[in-house]
Amino acid sequence: MLDEITEPRLLHGDLWTTNFLLSPGRWRALAYRARHLGAVRLERHRLGNTDGVAASYLELRAVLDALAA
């Protein structure tokens, strides 16, 4: 369905699985996941959650590796 989108739209940033549906394994889903993890990292940093920030690096690395494959 997302391949049919031809004009950019504002993304509200609430990227939970209940808010949109994507086919598993699609490149666009990985890109959205990477963007979401970046936002999560910022929020964890803002809250002083240093363990959560450290964990986000591993999560994001896995997504970036999948995007590069």
N, CA, C, O and CB atoms as a CASP TS submission, in Angstrom:
PFRMAT TS
TARGET T0000
AUTHOR 0000-0000-0000
METHOD Language model
MODEL 1
PARENT N/A
ATOM      1  N   MET     1       0.819  -1.183   0.000  1.00  0.00           N
ATOM      2  CA  MET     1       0.000   0.000   0.000  1.00  0.00           C
ATOM      3  C   MET     1       0.870   1.257   0.000  1.00  0.00           C
ATOM      4  O   MET     1       0.529   2.234  -0.667  1.00  0.00           O
ATOM      5  CB  MET     1      -0.935  -0.008   1.200  1.00  0.00           C
ATOM      6  N   LEU     2       1.983   1.253   0.733  1.00  0.00           N
ATOM      7  CA  LEU     2       2.813   2.451   0.799  1.00  0.00           C
ATOM      8  C   LEU     2       3.495   2.768  -0.529  1.00  0.00           C
ATOM      9  O   LEU     2       3.853   3.920  -0.773  1.00  0.00           O
ATOM     10  CB  LEU     2       3.854   2.292   1.877  1.00  0.00           C
ATOM     11  N   ASP     3       3.679   1.778  -1.385  1.00  0.00           N
ATOM     12  CA  ASP     3       4.280   2.024  -2.687  1.00  0.00           C
ATOM     13  C   ASP     3       3.397   2.909  -3.563  1.00  0.00           C
ATOM     14  O   ASP     3       3.879   3.500  -4.529  1.00  0.00           O
ATOM     15  CB  ASP     3       4.552   0.709  -3.390  1.00  0.00           C
ATOM     16  N   GLU     4       2.132   3.004  -3.239  1.00  0.00           N
ATOM     17  CA  GLU     4       1.202   3.823  -4.004  1.00  0.00           C
ATOM     18  C   GLU     4       1.260   5.300  -3.606  1.00  0.00           C
ATOM     19  O   GLU     4       0.672   6.139  -4.288  1.00  0.00           O
ATOM     20  CB  GLU     4      -0.205   3.301  -3.826  1.00  0.00           C
ATOM     21  N   ILE     5       1.939   5.626  -2.543  1.00  0.00           N
ATOM     22  CA  ILE     5       2.045   7.011  -2.087  1.00  0.00           C
ATOM     23  C   ILE     5       3.011   7.749  -2.994  1.00  0.00           C
ATOM     24  O   ILE     5       4.155   7.326  -3.157  1.00  0.00           O
ATOM     25  CB  ILE     5       2.512   7.085  -0.603  1.00  0.00           C
ATOM     26  N   THR     6       2.564   8.847  -3.587  1.00  0.00           N
ATOM     27  CA  THR     6       3.399   9.614  -4.508  1.00  0.00           C
ATOM     28  C   THR     6       3.766  10.990  -3.970  1.00  0.00           C
ATOM     29  O   THR     6       4.646  11.647  -4.526  1.00  0.00           O
ATOM     30  CB  THR     6       2.696   9.765  -5.828  1.00  0.00           C
ATOM     31  N   GLU     7       3.122  11.436  -2.914  1.00  0.00           N
ATOM     32  CA  GLU     7       3.424  12.736  -2.325  1.00  0.00           C
ATOM     33  C   GLU     7       3.830  12.552  -0.873  1.00  0.00           C
ATOM     34  O   GLU     7       3.225  11.749  -0.162  1.00  0.00           O
ATOM     35  CB  GLU     7       2.212  13.689  -2.435  1.00  0.00           C
ATOM     36  N   PRO     8       4.859  13.291  -0.411  1.00  0.00           N
ATOM     37  CA  PRO     8       5.250  13.183   0.992  1.00  0.00           C
ATOM     38  C   PRO     8       4.141  13.705   1.903  1.00  0.00           C
ATOM     39  O   PRO     8       3.373  14.593   1.533  1.00  0.00           O
ATOM     40  CB  PRO     8       6.556  13.953   1.247  1.00  0.00           C
ATOM     41  N   ARG     9       4.081  13.144   3.075  1.00  0.00           N
ATOM     42  CA  ARG     9       3.106  13.560   4.088  1.00  0.00           C
ATOM     43  C   ARG     9       3.814  13.719   5.425  1.00  0.00           C
ATOM     44  O   ARG     9       4.874  13.136   5.655  1.00  0.00           O
ATOM     45  CB  ARG     9       1.938  12.535   4.201  1.00  0.00           C
ATOM     46  N   LEU    10       3.224  14.501   6.289  1.00  0.00           N
ATOM     47  CA  LEU    10       3.759  14.676   7.626  1.00  0.00           C
ATOM     48  C   LEU    10       3.577  13.390   8.420  1.00  0.00           C
ATOM     49  O   LEU    10       2.480  12.832   8.460  1.00  0.00           O
ATOM     50  CB  LEU    10       3.078  15.860   8.338  1.00  0.00           C
ATOM     51  N   LEU    11       4.636  12.923   9.046  1.00  0.00           N
ATOM     52  CA  LEU    11       4.588  11.724   9.867  1.00  0.00           C
ATOM     53  C   LEU    11       4.557  12.171  11.325  1.00  0.00           C
ATOM     54  O   LEU    11       5.437  12.905  11.775  1.00  0.00           O
ATOM     55  CB  LEU    11       5.810  10.774   9.580  1.00  0.00           C
ATOM     56  N   HIS    12       3.551  11.730  12.052  1.00  0.00           N
ATOM     57  CA  HIS    12       3.371  12.219  13.416  1.00  0.00           C
ATOM     58  C   HIS    12       4.332  11.587  14.406  1.00  0.00           C
ATOM     59  O   HIS    12       4.389  12.040  15.550  1.00  0.00           O
ATOM     60  CB  HIS    12       1.965  11.971  13.864  1.00  0.00           C
ATOM     61  N   GLY    13       5.087  10.567  14.031  1.00  0.00           N
ATOM     62  CA  GLY    13       6.125  10.003  14.886  1.00  0.00           C
ATOM     63  C   GLY    13       5.669   8.931  15.854  1.00  0.00           C
ATOM     64  O   GLY    13       6.500   8.366  16.565  1.00  0.00           O
ATOM     65  N   ASP    14       4.390   8.631  15.907  1.00  0.00           N
ATOM     66  CA  ASP    14       3.879   7.606  16.814  1.00  0.00           C
ATOM     67  C   ASP    14       3.910   6.264  16.089  1.00  0.00           C
ATOM     68  O   ASP    14       2.880   5.774  15.628  1.00  0.00           O
ATOM     69  CB  ASP    14       2.431   7.948  17.303  1.00  0.00           C
ATOM     70  N   LEU    15       5.098   5.676  15.994  1.00  0.00           N
ATOM     71  CA  LEU    15       5.313   4.507  15.141  1.00  0.00           C
ATOM     72  C   LEU    15       5.137   3.188  15.879  1.00  0.00           C
ATOM     73  O   LEU    15       6.054   2.367  15.905  1.00  0.00           O
ATOM     74  CB  LEU    15       6.688   4.562  14.542  1.00  0.00           C
ATOM     75  N   TRP    16       4.011   2.983  16.457  1.00  0.00           N
ATOM     76  CA  TRP    16       3.716   1.723  17.110  1.00  0.00           C
ATOM     77  C   TRP    16       2.999   0.808  16.127  1.00  0.00           C
ATOM     78  O   TRP    16       2.327   1.288  15.215  1.00  0.00           O
ATOM     79  CB  TRP    16       2.867   1.944  18.381  1.00  0.00           C
ATOM     80  N   THR    17       3.131  -0.479  16.297  1.00  0.00           N
ATOM     81  CA  THR    17       2.563  -1.426  15.340  1.00  0.00           C
ATOM     82  C   THR    17       1.052  -1.317  15.223  1.00  0.00           C
ATOM     83  O   THR    17       0.484  -1.730  14.212  1.00  0.00           O
ATOM     84  CB  THR    17       2.933  -2.827  15.730  1.00  0.00           C
ATOM     85  N   THR    18       0.398  -0.778  16.221  1.00  0.00           N
ATOM     86  CA  THR    18      -1.055  -0.634  16.132  1.00  0.00           C
ATOM     87  C   THR    18      -1.477   0.564  15.283  1.00  0.00           C
ATOM     88  O   THR    18      -2.660   0.706  14.974  1.00  0.00           O
ATOM     89  CB  THR    18      -1.644  -0.503  17.519  1.00  0.00           C
ATOM     90  N   ASN    19      -0.539   1.424  14.902  1.00  0.00           N
ATOM     91  CA  ASN    19      -0.883   2.632  14.150  1.00  0.00           C
ATOM     92  C   ASN    19      -0.705   2.501  12.646  1.00  0.00           C
ATOM     93  O   ASN    19      -1.231   3.331  11.904  1.00  0.00           O
ATOM     94  CB  ASN    19      -0.058   3.768  14.635  1.00  0.00           C
ATOM     95  N   PHE    20       0.005   1.507  12.173  1.00  0.00           N
ATOM     96  CA  PHE    20       0.138   1.299  10.743  1.00  0.00           C
ATOM     97  C   PHE    20       0.529  -0.144  10.470  1.00  0.00           C
ATOM     98  O   PHE    20       1.048  -0.835  11.347  1.00  0.00           O
ATOM     99  CB  PHE    20       1.171   2.265  10.143  1.00  0.00           C
ATOM    100  N   LEU    21       0.279  -0.586   9.267  1.00  0.00           N
ATOM    101  CA  LEU    21       0.593  -1.962   8.882  1.00  0.00           C
ATOM    102  C   LEU    21       1.563  -1.958   7.711  1.00  0.00           C
ATOM    103  O   LEU    21       1.379  -1.224   6.740  1.00  0.00           O
ATOM    104  CB  LEU    21      -0.694  -2.742   8.518  1.00  0.00           C
ATOM    105  N   LEU    22       2.592  -2.782   7.811  1.00  0.00           N
ATOM    106  CA  LEU    22       3.556  -2.949   6.734  1.00  0.00           C
ATOM    107  C   LEU    22       3.822  -4.437   6.564  1.00  0.00           C
ATOM    108  O   LEU    22       3.743  -5.206   7.522  1.00  0.00           O
ATOM    109  CB  LEU    22       4.877  -2.169   7.023  1.00  0.00           C
ATOM    110  N   SER    23       4.130  -4.826   5.360  1.00  0.00           N
ATOM    111  CA  SER    23       4.514  -6.215   5.134  1.00  0.00           C
ATOM    112  C   SER    23       5.872  -6.467   5.791  1.00  0.00           C
ATOM    113  O   SER    23       6.775  -5.644   5.640  1.00  0.00           O
ATOM    114  CB  SER    23       4.563  -6.542   3.607  1.00  0.00           C
ATOM    115  N   PRO    24       6.044  -7.573   6.512  1.00  0.00           N
ATOM    116  CA  PRO    24       7.333  -7.865   7.139  1.00  0.00           C
ATOM    117  C   PRO    24       8.434  -7.954   6.090  1.00  0.00           C
ATOM    118  O   PRO    24       8.213  -8.442   4.981  1.00  0.00           O
ATOM    119  CB  PRO    24       7.260  -9.172   7.943  1.00  0.00           C
ATOM    120  N   GLY    25       9.620  -7.480   6.452  1.00  0.00           N
ATOM    121  CA  GLY    25      10.780  -7.613   5.591  1.00  0.00           C
ATOM    122  C   GLY    25      10.918  -6.543   4.524  1.00  0.00           C
ATOM    123  O   GLY    25      11.888  -6.577   3.767  1.00  0.00           O
ATOM    124  N   ARG    26       9.998  -5.597   4.426  1.00  0.00           N
ATOM    125  CA  ARG    26      10.125  -4.542   3.406  1.00  0.00           C
ATOM    126  C   ARG    26      11.112  -3.499   3.866  1.00  0.00           C
ATOM    127  O   ARG    26      11.230  -3.216   5.058  1.00  0.00           O
ATOM    128  CB  ARG    26       8.759  -3.885   3.109  1.00  0.00           C
ATOM    129  N   TRP    27      11.850  -2.908   2.872  1.00  0.00           N
ATOM    130  CA  TRP    27      12.868  -1.906   3.153  1.00  0.00           C
ATOM    131  C   TRP    27      12.263  -0.699   3.869  1.00  0.00           C
ATOM    132  O   TRP    27      12.872  -0.151   4.787  1.00  0.00           O
ATOM    133  CB  TRP    27      13.553  -1.465   1.856  1.00  0.00           C
ATOM    134  N   ARG    28      11.084  -0.293   3.455  1.00  0.00           N
ATOM    135  CA  ARG    28      10.446   0.877   4.055  1.00  0.00           C
ATOM    136  C   ARG    28      10.155   0.645   5.542  1.00  0.00           C
ATOM    137  O   ARG    28      10.286   1.562   6.353  1.00  0.00           O
ATOM    138  CB  ARG    28       9.145   1.217   3.307  1.00  0.00           C
ATOM    139  N   ALA    29       9.768  -0.556   5.889  1.00  0.00           N
ATOM    140  CA  ALA    29       9.514  -0.876   7.300  1.00  0.00           C
ATOM    141  C   ALA    29      10.796  -0.727   8.116  1.00  0.00           C
ATOM    142  O   ALA    29      10.763  -0.239   9.246  1.00  0.00           O
ATOM    143  CB  ALA    29       8.951  -2.315   7.444  1.00  0.00           C
ATOM    144  N   LEU    30      11.925  -1.146   7.545  1.00  0.00           N
ATOM    145  CA  LEU    30      13.207  -0.999   8.239  1.00  0.00           C
ATOM    146  C   LEU    30      13.584   0.474   8.393  1.00  0.00           C
ATOM    147  O   LEU    30      14.108   0.883   9.429  1.00  0.00           O
ATOM    148  CB  LEU    30      14.315  -1.749   7.483  1.00  0.00           C
ATOM    149  N   ALA    31      13.317   1.254   7.368  1.00  0.00           N
ATOM    150  CA  ALA    31      13.620   2.682   7.458  1.00  0.00           C
ATOM    151  C   ALA    31      12.780   3.349   8.544  1.00  0.00           C
ATOM    152  O   ALA    31      13.286   4.176   9.302  1.00  0.00           O
ATOM    153  CB  ALA    31      13.377   3.369   6.104  1.00  0.00           C
ATOM    154  N   TYR    32      11.495   2.990   8.622  1.00  0.00           N
ATOM    155  CA  TYR    32      10.647   3.529   9.683  1.00  0.00           C
ATOM    156  C   TYR    32      11.128   3.070  11.059  1.00  0.00           C
ATOM    157  O   TYR    32      11.087   3.835  12.023  1.00  0.00           O
ATOM    158  CB  TYR    32       9.188   3.106   9.466  1.00  0.00           C
ATOM    159  N   ARG    33      11.577   1.840  11.145  1.00  0.00           N
ATOM    160  CA  ARG    33      12.090   1.318  12.417  1.00  0.00           C
ATOM    161  C   ARG    33      13.335   2.090  12.851  1.00  0.00           C
ATOM    162  O   ARG    33      13.487   2.425  14.025  1.00  0.00           O
ATOM    163  CB  ARG    33      12.413  -0.189  12.295  1.00  0.00           C
ATOM    164  N   ALA    34      14.219   2.368  11.900  1.00  0.00           N
ATOM    165  CA  ALA    34      15.429   3.135  12.216  1.00  0.00           C
ATOM    166  C   ALA    34      15.066   4.529  12.722  1.00  0.00           C
ATOM    167  O   ALA    34      15.652   5.016  13.689  1.00  0.00           O
ATOM    168  CB  ALA    34      16.343   3.239  10.978  1.00  0.00           C
ATOM    169  N   ARG    35      14.110   5.160  12.073  1.00  0.00           N
ATOM    170  CA  ARG    35      13.676   6.492  12.504  1.00  0.00           C
ATOM    171  C   ARG    35      13.072   6.441  13.907  1.00  0.00           C
ATOM    172  O   ARG    35      13.334   7.310  14.738  1.00  0.00           O
ATOM    173  CB  ARG    35      12.654   7.074  11.507  1.00  0.00           C
ATOM    174  N   HIS    36      12.284   5.441  14.153  1.00  0.00           N
ATOM    175  CA  HIS    36      11.671   5.278  15.468  1.00  0.00           C
ATOM    176  C   HIS    36      12.734   5.055  16.544  1.00  0.00           C
ATOM    177  O   HIS    36      12.657   5.643  17.623  1.00  0.00           O
ATOM    178  CB  HIS    36      10.679   4.108  15.452  1.00  0.00           C
ATOM    179  N   LEU    37      13.716   4.217  16.259  1.00  0.00           N
ATOM    180  CA  LEU    37      14.771   3.958  17.238  1.00  0.00           C
ATOM    181  C   LEU    37      15.573   5.219  17.533  1.00  0.00           C
ATOM    182  O   LEU    37      16.031   5.410  18.659  1.00  0.00           O
ATOM    183  CB  LEU    37      15.700   2.854  16.738  1.00  0.00           C
ATOM    184  N   GLY    38      15.745   6.073  16.542  1.00  0.00           N
ATOM    185  CA  GLY    38      16.412   7.352  16.792  1.00  0.00           C
ATOM    186  C   GLY    38      15.619   8.213  17.762  1.00  0.00           C
ATOM    187  O   GLY    38      16.192   8.840  18.653  1.00  0.00           O
ATOM    188  N   ALA    39      14.313   8.243  17.594  1.00  0.00           N
ATOM    189  CA  ALA    39      13.462   9.003  18.508  1.00  0.00           C
ATOM    190  C   ALA    39      13.474   8.396  19.903  1.00  0.00           C
ATOM    191  O   ALA    39      13.486   9.117  20.901  1.00  0.00           O
ATOM    192  CB  ALA    39      12.031   9.063  17.978  1.00  0.00           C
ATOM    193  N   VAL    40      13.470   7.069  19.970  1.00  0.00           N
ATOM    194  CA  VAL    40      13.516   6.384  21.265  1.00  0.00           C
ATOM    195  C   VAL    40      14.817   6.719  21.979  1.00  0.00           C
ATOM    196  O   VAL    40      14.829   6.972  23.184  1.00  0.00           O
ATOM    197  CB  VAL    40      13.376   4.851  21.087  1.00  0.00           C
ATOM    198  N   ARG    41      15.915   6.718  21.224  1.00  0.00           N
ATOM    199  CA  ARG    41      17.219   7.039  21.828  1.00  0.00           C
ATOM    200  C   ARG    41      17.212   8.438  22.426  1.00  0.00           C
ATOM    201  O   ARG    41      17.691   8.634  23.543  1.00  0.00           O
ATOM    202  CB  ARG    41      18.344   6.922  20.784  1.00  0.00           C
ATOM    203  N   LEU    42      16.677   9.406  21.703  1.00  0.00           N
ATOM    204  CA  LEU    42      16.601  10.773  22.216  1.00  0.00           C
ATOM    205  C   LEU    42      15.763  10.855  23.486  1.00  0.00           C
ATOM    206  O   LEU    42      16.126  11.548  24.437  1.00  0.00           O
ATOM    207  CB  LEU    42      16.025  11.700  21.156  1.00  0.00           C
ATOM    208  N   GLU    43      14.651  10.151  23.495  1.00  0.00           N
ATOM    209  CA  GLU    43      13.783  10.169  24.676  1.00  0.00           C
ATOM    210  C   GLU    43      14.463   9.511  25.872  1.00  0.00           C
ATOM    211  O   GLU    43      14.369  10.008  26.994  1.00  0.00           O
ATOM    212  CB  GLU    43      12.456   9.461  24.374  1.00  0.00           C
ATOM    213  N   ARG    44      15.140   8.408  25.637  1.00  0.00           N
ATOM    214  CA  ARG    44      15.866   7.750  26.731  1.00  0.00           C
ATOM    215  C   ARG    44      16.958   8.652  27.274  1.00  0.00           C
ATOM    216  O   ARG    44      17.176   8.717  28.484  1.00  0.00           O
ATOM    217  CB  ARG    44      16.471   6.422  26.259  1.00  0.00           C
ATOM    218  N   HIS    45      17.651   9.353  26.371  1.00  0.00           N
ATOM    219  CA  HIS    45      18.694  10.287  26.810  1.00  0.00           C
ATOM    220  C   HIS    45      18.078  11.415  27.637  1.00  0.00           C
ATOM    221  O   HIS    45      18.606  11.788  28.685  1.00  0.00           O
ATOM    222  CB  HIS    45      19.458  10.868  25.592  1.00  0.00           C
ATOM    223  N   ARG    46      16.966  11.948  27.160  1.00  0.00           N
ATOM    224  CA  ARG    46      16.288  13.037  27.876  1.00  0.00           C
ATOM    225  C   ARG    46      15.887  12.618  29.284  1.00  0.00           C
ATOM    226  O   ARG    46      15.936  13.422  30.216  1.00  0.00           O
ATOM    227  CB  ARG    46      15.050  13.494  27.102  1.00  0.00           C
ATOM    228  N   LEU    47      15.491  11.357  29.436  1.00  0.00           N
ATOM    229  CA  LEU    47      15.055  10.852  30.732  1.00  0.00           C
ATOM    230  C   LEU    47      16.210  10.346  31.605  1.00  0.00           C
ATOM    231  O   LEU    47      15.989   9.917  32.737  1.00  0.00           O
ATOM    232  CB  LEU    47      14.059   9.744  30.527  1.00  0.00           C
ATOM    233  N   GLY    48      17.438  10.396  31.080  1.00  0.00           N
ATOM    234  CA  GLY    48      18.590   9.937  31.849  1.00  0.00           C
ATOM    235  C   GLY    48      18.705   8.425  31.915  1.00  0.00           C
ATOM    236  O   GLY    48      19.349   7.896  32.820  1.00  0.00           O
ATOM    237  N   ASN    49      18.099   7.729  30.983  1.00  0.00           N
ATOM    238  CA  ASN    49      18.123   6.266  30.956  1.00  0.00           C
ATOM    239  C   ASN    49      19.364   5.813  30.177  1.00  0.00           C
ATOM    240  O   ASN    49      19.267   5.460  29.002  1.00  0.00           O
ATOM    241  CB  ASN    49      16.809   5.690  30.311  1.00  0.00           C
ATOM    242  N   THR    50      20.524   5.823  30.834  1.00  0.00           N
ATOM    243  CA  THR    50      21.780   5.515  30.147  1.00  0.00           C
ATOM    244  C   THR    50      21.835   4.069  29.657  1.00  0.00           C
ATOM    245  O   THR    50      22.402   3.799  28.598  1.00  0.00           O
ATOM    246  CB  THR    50      22.955   5.785  31.070  1.00  0.00           C
ATOM    247  N   ASP    51      21.256   3.141  30.409  1.00  0.00           N
ATOM    248  CA  ASP    51      21.229   1.750  29.947  1.00  0.00           C
ATOM    249  C   ASP    51      20.381   1.620  28.684  1.00  0.00           C
ATOM    250  O   ASP    51      20.744   0.892  27.760  1.00  0.00           O
ATOM    251  CB  ASP    51      20.683   0.822  31.052  1.00  0.00           C
ATOM    252  N   GLY    52      19.274   2.314  28.649  1.00  0.00           N
ATOM    253  CA  GLY    52      18.408   2.285  27.480  1.00  0.00           C
ATOM    254  C   GLY    52      19.072   2.913  26.264  1.00  0.00           C
ATOM    255  O   GLY    52      18.911   2.426  25.145  1.00  0.00           O
ATOM    256  N   VAL    53      19.822   3.998  26.480  1.00  0.00           N
ATOM    257  CA  VAL    53      20.560   4.627  25.376  1.00  0.00           C
ATOM    258  C   VAL    53      21.576   3.646  24.814  1.00  0.00           C
ATOM    259  O   VAL    53      21.683   3.487  23.598  1.00  0.00           O
ATOM    260  CB  VAL    53      21.268   5.928  25.847  1.00  0.00           C
ATOM    261  N   ALA    54      22.324   2.986  25.694  1.00  0.00           N
ATOM    262  CA  ALA    54      23.327   2.012  25.255  1.00  0.00           C
ATOM    263  C   ALA    54      22.674   0.866  24.475  1.00  0.00           C
ATOM    264  O   ALA    54      23.213   0.422  23.461  1.00  0.00           O
ATOM    265  CB  ALA    54      24.100   1.457  26.466  1.00  0.00           C
ATOM    266  N   ALA    55      21.538   0.397  24.936  1.00  0.00           N
ATOM    267  CA  ALA    55      20.840  -0.695  24.256  1.00  0.00           C
ATOM    268  C   ALA    55      20.354  -0.261  22.874  1.00  0.00           C
ATOM    269  O   ALA    55      20.294  -1.074  21.951  1.00  0.00           O
ATOM    270  CB  ALA    55      19.656  -1.180  25.102  1.00  0.00           C
ATOM    271  N   SER    56      20.012   1.004  22.734  1.00  0.00           N
ATOM    272  CA  SER    56      19.504   1.483  21.447  1.00  0.00           C
ATOM    273  C   SER    56      20.563   1.417  20.354  1.00  0.00           C
ATOM    274  O   SER    56      20.222   1.277  19.180  1.00  0.00           O
ATOM    275  CB  SER    56      18.998   2.908  21.582  1.00  0.00           C
ATOM    276  N   TYR    57      21.824   1.514  20.711  1.00  0.00           N
ATOM    277  CA  TYR    57      22.888   1.411  19.709  1.00  0.00           C
ATOM    278  C   TYR    57      22.888   0.020  19.078  1.00  0.00           C
ATOM    279  O   TYR    57      23.045  -0.116  17.865  1.00  0.00           O
ATOM    280  CB  TYR    57      24.266   1.712  20.344  1.00  0.00           C
ATOM    281  N   LEU    58      22.714  -0.998  19.895  1.00  0.00           N
ATOM    282  CA  LEU    58      22.678  -2.368  19.369  1.00  0.00           C
ATOM    283  C   LEU    58      21.449  -2.588  18.494  1.00  0.00           C
ATOM    284  O   LEU    58      21.532  -3.206  17.433  1.00  0.00           O
ATOM    285  CB  LEU    58      22.690  -3.385  20.521  1.00  0.00           C
ATOM    286  N   GLU    59      20.315  -2.077  18.948  1.00  0.00           N
ATOM    287  CA  GLU    59      19.078  -2.219  18.178  1.00  0.00           C
ATOM    288  C   GLU    59      19.196  -1.522  16.817  1.00  0.00           C
ATOM    289  O   GLU    59      18.842  -2.088  15.783  1.00  0.00           O
ATOM    290  CB  GLU    59      17.886  -1.642  18.968  1.00  0.00           C
ATOM    291  N   LEU    60      19.694  -0.294  16.839  1.00  0.00           N
ATOM    292  CA  LEU    60      19.802   0.476  15.611  1.00  0.00           C
ATOM    293  C   LEU    60      20.853  -0.139  14.668  1.00  0.00           C
ATOM    294  O   LEU    60      20.664  -0.138  13.451  1.00  0.00           O
ATOM    295  CB  LEU    60      20.159   1.938  15.934  1.00  0.00           C
ATOM    296  N   ARG    61      21.940  -0.654  15.216  1.00  0.00           N
ATOM    297  CA  ARG    61      22.966  -1.296  14.390  1.00  0.00           C
ATOM    298  C   ARG    61      22.372  -2.458  13.595  1.00  0.00           C
ATOM    299  O   ARG    61      22.677  -2.628  12.414  1.00  0.00           O
ATOM    300  CB  ARG    61      24.133  -1.793  15.267  1.00  0.00           C
ATOM    301  N   ALA    62      21.526  -3.253  14.243  1.00  0.00           N
ATOM    302  CA  ALA    62      20.898  -4.386  13.564  1.00  0.00           C
ATOM    303  C   ALA    62      20.002  -3.918  12.425  1.00  0.00           C
ATOM    304  O   ALA    62      20.006  -4.520  11.351  1.00  0.00           O
ATOM    305  CB  ALA    62      20.089  -5.220  14.556  1.00  0.00           C
ATOM    306  N   VAL    63      19.241  -2.865  12.641  1.00  0.00           N
ATOM    307  CA  VAL    63      18.365  -2.343  11.600  1.00  0.00           C
ATOM    308  C   VAL    63      19.189  -1.749  10.453  1.00  0.00           C
ATOM    309  O   VAL    63      18.869  -1.971   9.285  1.00  0.00           O
ATOM    310  CB  VAL    63      17.411  -1.282  12.183  1.00  0.00           C
ATOM    311  N   LEU    64      20.236  -1.006  10.773  1.00  0.00           N
ATOM    312  CA  LEU    64      21.071  -0.416   9.731  1.00  0.00           C
ATOM    313  C   LEU    64      21.781  -1.483   8.916  1.00  0.00           C
ATOM    314  O   LEU    64      21.933  -1.343   7.703  1.00  0.00           O
ATOM    315  CB  LEU    64      22.090   0.531  10.343  1.00  0.00           C
ATOM    316  N   ASP    65      22.214  -2.545   9.574  1.00  0.00           N
ATOM    317  CA  ASP    65      22.834  -3.659   8.841  1.00  0.00           C
ATOM    318  C   ASP    65      21.830  -4.288   7.870  1.00  0.00           C
ATOM    319  O   ASP    65      22.184  -4.630   6.741  1.00  0.00           O
ATOM    320  CB  ASP    65      23.366  -4.732   9.829  1.00  0.00           C
ATOM    321  N   ALA    66      20.593  -4.436   8.307  1.00  0.00           N
ATOM    322  CA  ALA    66      19.561  -5.014   7.450  1.00  0.00           C
ATOM    323  C   ALA    66      19.254  -4.076   6.273  1.00  0.00           C
ATOM    324  O   ALA    66      19.010  -4.540   5.160  1.00  0.00           O
ATOM    325  CB  ALA    66      18.275  -5.295   8.267  1.00  0.00           C
ATOM    326  N   LEU    67      19.267  -2.775   6.515  1.00  0.00           N
ATOM    327  CA  LEU    67      19.028  -1.817   5.441  1.00  0.00           C
ATOM    328  C   LEU    67      20.160  -1.843   4.410  1.00  0.00           C
ATOM    329  O   LEU    67      19.924  -1.668   3.215  1.00  0.00           O
ATOM    330  CB  LEU    67      18.873  -0.406   6.016  1.00  0.00           C
ATOM    331  N   ALA    68      21.373  -2.061   4.878  1.00  0.00           N
ATOM    332  CA  ALA    68      22.529  -2.073   3.985  1.00  0.00           C
ATOM    333  C   ALA    68      22.648  -3.362   3.192  1.00  0.00           C
ATOM    334  O   ALA    68      23.360  -3.410   2.189  1.00  0.00           O
ATOM    335  CB  ALA    68      23.786  -1.855   4.773  1.00  0.00           C
ATOM    336  N   ALA    69      21.962  -4.402   3.630  1.00  0.00           N
ATOM    337  CA  ALA    69      22.073  -5.708   2.960  1.00  0.00           C
ATOM    338  C   ALA    69      21.389  -5.749   1.619  1.00  0.00           C
ATOM    339  O   ALA    69      21.404  -6.781   0.950  1.00  0.00           O
ATOM    340  CB  ALA    69      21.502  -6.782   3.828  1.00  0.00           C
TER
END
